[in-house]
Amino acid sequence: MKYPQNEIKIINSPLEHVSKRPGMYFENGANLACLEAMIQGIWMAERHHTPMGPMRKPSLVDIDMFEFEKWVRKKLGEKAINIRSFSFARKRCDGDEAKAFHLWFEWYDEFKRNTEQSEVGDDKG
C-alpha cells in the first residue's frame, strides 16, 4: 500500500512514537504506569550497560529527565522534590491513567519545545 507523501510523518523520538501509538507498546493503550515503568527501565539499563565517554550512544529517552522533573515542579509550583512528574499527572487526573498519560505527554511536548527554543537562542548569541 502506498501512502501520499503529505500524510507521512517521520517520528524521530522513541517517546514521541509511544505518545502517538501507545497501543503498540502497552496492552492497555495509553497508561501512565506502563510509560513510567518503560522510562525507568530504559534509564536503568542505559545507566548500567552503556559505556561512558565517546562510545556513549544517545539515550532512547530524548530529554534530560532530571531537568524535566525540575521543570515540571516549577511549572506546577510544587516544592516537593521527592514526587515525580508521573505522580503529579496522576494527582491532577484523579488517578485516571489514560488522562494522566496524555497530560504527561503535554508537559513533555512543552518541555521539548522550550528546550529547543532555548538551544536555538543560545546558538544565535
N, C-alpha and C positions, 0 to 999 in steps of 0.2 A: 504494500500500500504506500502510495506517495502522498506526502503532505505538502501543502503550499508553503513556500519559504517564509511568508509573513506570519505563519502560525507556529513556526518552530522557535522555541526559546531555549537558549543554551543556559544551563544552570551550572555555575562554576563551584558553588559551595555545597559540600555534602549536607550541611544543616538546612540550607535553602531547599534542597531537594526533599528532605524529610518534612519540611513545613508544607510543601506543595502536595506531597503524596504520602501522608503518614500511614495509610493502609498498606503500602509496600513494605514498611518496616515493622509495624506493630499490628498484631492481630486485632486489637481493639480500635484501630484507627487513631485518631487524634487523642493522645493520652499523655498527660504531663508526667506521670510516674514513669512511663516507659521511656520518654525522652530524657528524663533526669538520669535514669539508670544507664542509658546509652552514652550520654555525655560523660558521666562519671567513669564508665568502663573504658571509653576511649582515652580519657585523660590519664587514668591509672596505667593503662597499657603503654601509652606513649611515654609517660614519665619513667616507667621502669624498663622499657625494652627498646628505647630509641637512643642511639649514640648521641653524645653531646658534640658541640663544635661544628666544623664544616660538613660533617657527614649527616648532620641532623636534617630530616625532611620536614616540610611544612606539616602542621597539625591538621587532622581531619576536622577539628573544631577550629573554625576560621576566625575566631575572635579571642582576645585575651580575656579569659573567664574571670580573672581576678579584677581586672579593670571594669568588666561588665557588671560584676556584683557591686562594686563601689558606685558605679554609675546608676544602677537601679536604686540602691539605697538613697542616693542623693536625689534622684528624680521623685521618689516617693516620700522624701522627708523622713526616712526611717533611720534610727540611730543604732539599732541592734546589729552588731557585726556577726553574730552567730546564726542569723537567719538568712537563708539564701533566697535568690530570686524565685526559685520554684515554690517555696513556701509562701512568699508574698503573693504570687499569682494565684495559688490555691485559696488563700485567705480572701482575696478580692473577688474570687468567683465562687465563694461559698462552697468550696470543695469539689466543684464540677470540673473533673479532669480535662474534658474536651475544651471547655471555655478557657480554663487556665492554660492549656496548651497554646491556644490561639493568642491569648494575652501575652504569654511569654514571648512568642514569636513577634508580636507587635513591638515589644521592647527590644528584642534582638535586631529587628529591621531598623528601628530608630537609632539604636546604638551604632550599628554599622554605617548608616548614613552620616551620623555626626562624626564618627571616626574618619570616614573617607573624606568628608569636607574639611576637617581639621588637617589631614595629611596634605590635601591639595593646597590649603592655605600656607602650610609650612614650606611646601616646595616653591611657592611664589616669593617668599621672603628671603 
